[in-house]
Amino acid sequence: MQGILYEEPSIWQFLFITIIMGGWTAWRTGKSVAENWQNYGTLVVYVLLLGVAIRFIHHALFAGTMLTVQYYAVDTLVLLLFATLGFRYYRTRQMTNIYYWLYEKASPFSWKSK
């Protein structure tokens, strides 16, 4: 996996920066976009920018490459997964709390008509 998904000598660096720090930031980004009634396209733009920031942290702290398409794509896809989960979770909560007479939760990430 080393060299394909991450370039650091230890997977712990990848897990800490991309999964924990980046995942938490992406989740909060998804929450913010959902709570402000913005669309999913806005979230994707924010995650693309967040991917650049995470690549910079890899570069600044661990001397990783800054402008590598492969690692940027991996980091951004991981961030997009967390951001989408956060977006869907909070949008579902919004829809079922505000429009409680129209919708009910089908799962933590979706709603259905009553």
Contacts in CASP RR format, 6 or more apart in sequence:
PFRMAT RR
TARGET T0000
AUTHOR 0000-0000-0000
METHOD contacts of the structure
MODEL  1
MQGILYEEPSIWQFLFITIIMGGWTAWRTGKSVAENWQNYGTLVVYVLLL
GVAIRFIHHALFAGTMLTVQYYAVDTLVLLLFATLGFRYYRTRQMTNIYY
WLYEKASPFSWKSK
1 11 0 8 1.000
2 8 0 8 1.000
2 9 0 8 1.000
2 11 0 8 1.000
5 14 0 8 1.000
5 74 0 8 1.000
6 13 0 8 1.000
6 14 0 8 1.000
6 18 0 8 1.000
6 71 0 8 1.000
6 74 0 8 1.000
7 58 0 8 1.000
7 64 0 8 1.000
7 65 0 8 1.000
7 68 0 8 1.000
7 71 0 8 1.000
8 14 0 8 1.000
8 58 0 8 1.000
8 62 0 8 1.000
8 64 0 8 1.000
13 58 0 8 1.000
13 62 0 8 1.000
17 54 0 8 1.000
17 57 0 8 1.000
17 58 0 8 1.000
17 61 0 8 1.000
17 62 0 8 1.000
18 54 0 8 1.000
18 58 0 8 1.000
18 74 0 8 1.000
18 75 0 8 1.000
18 78 0 8 1.000
18 79 0 8 1.000
19 78 0 8 1.000
21 54 0 8 1.000
21 57 0 8 1.000
22 50 0 8 1.000
22 54 0 8 1.000
22 78 0 8 1.000
22 79 0 8 1.000
22 82 0 8 1.000
23 78 0 8 1.000
23 79 0 8 1.000
23 82 0 8 1.000
23 83 0 8 1.000
24 82 0 8 1.000
25 50 0 8 1.000
25 79 0 8 1.000
26 47 0 8 1.000
26 50 0 8 1.000
26 79 0 8 1.000
26 80 0 8 1.000
26 81 0 8 1.000
26 82 0 8 1.000
26 83 0 8 1.000
26 86 0 8 1.000
27 82 0 8 1.000
27 83 0 8 1.000
27 85 0 8 1.000
27 86 0 8 1.000
29 43 0 8 1.000
29 46 0 8 1.000
29 47 0 8 1.000
29 50 0 8 1.000
29 83 0 8 1.000
30 43 0 8 1.000
30 46 0 8 1.000
30 83 0 8 1.000
30 84 0 8 1.000
30 86 0 8 1.000
30 87 0 8 1.000
30 90 0 8 1.000
31 86 0 8 1.000
31 87 0 8 1.000
31 89 0 8 1.000
31 90 0 8 1.000
33 40 0 8 1.000
33 42 0 8 1.000
33 43 0 8 1.000
33 46 0 8 1.000
33 83 0 8 1.000
33 87 0 8 1.000
34 86 0 8 1.000
34 87 0 8 1.000
34 88 0 8 1.000
34 89 0 8 1.000
34 90 0 8 1.000
34 91 0 8 1.000
34 94 0 8 1.000
35 90 0 8 1.000
35 94 0 8 1.000
40 84 0 8 1.000
40 87 0 8 1.000
43 83 0 8 1.000
43 84 0 8 1.000
43 87 0 8 1.000
44 80 0 8 1.000
46 83 0 8 1.000
47 76 0 8 1.000
47 79 0 8 1.000
47 80 0 8 1.000
47 83 0 8 1.000
48 76 0 8 1.000
50 76 0 8 1.000
50 79 0 8 1.000
50 83 0 8 1.000
51 72 0 8 1.000
51 75 0 8 1.000
51 76 0 8 1.000
51 79 0 8 1.000
52 72 0 8 1.000
54 75 0 8 1.000
54 79 0 8 1.000
55 66 0 8 1.000
55 67 0 8 1.000
55 68 0 8 1.000
55 71 0 8 1.000
55 72 0 8 1.000
55 75 0 8 1.000
56 66 0 8 1.000
58 64 0 8 1.000
58 65 0 8 1.000
58 66 0 8 1.000
58 71 0 8 1.000
58 75 0 8 1.000
59 65 0 8 1.000
59 66 0 8 1.000
65 71 0 8 1.000
85 109 0 8 1.000
88 109 0 8 1.000
88 110 0 8 1.000
89 108 0 8 1.000
89 109 0 8 1.000
92 105 0 8 1.000
92 107 0 8 1.000
92 108 0 8 1.000
92 109 0 8 1.000
92 110 0 8 1.000
92 111 0 8 1.000
95 103 0 8 1.000
95 111 0 8 1.000
96 103 0 8 1.000
96 104 0 8 1.000
96 105 0 8 1.000
96 111 0 8 1.000
101 114 0 8 1.000
102 113 0 8 1.000
102 114 0 8 1.000
103 111 0 8 1.000
103 112 0 8 1.000
103 113 0 8 1.000
103 114 0 8 1.000
104 111 0 8 1.000
104 112 0 8 1.000
104 114 0 8 1.000
105 111 0 8 1.000
105 112 0 8 1.000
106 112 0 8 1.000
END
